[in-house]
Amino acid sequence: MTARESSATERALTMLADSPTLTITAAASLTGIARSTLIRALRRRGVEPRDPIPGPGRPRNPLPEPYYYHDGTPLKPARRYRP
């Protein structure tokens, strides 16, 4: 344990090193520390980010249907994107 890191941080780092499928969020919640604390400790050690764990990802919400008048014309004209 260094002067800047607690034993909980050290335990989380050890768990991450031992298990390739354990995520940073899971290791942080198991040891009771914040994700940012664990990420800072990994960066101080020069650990490169891992490839993402394959999975379904987060669900995407579909875009809402635009509102139309009874004759089919849009309620408001579409706004153009201006950078």
Secondary structure, DSSP 8 states (H G I E B T S, - for coil): --TT--HHHHHHHHHHHH-TT--HHHHHHHHT--HHHHHHHHHHTT--------S--S---------B-TTS-BSS-------
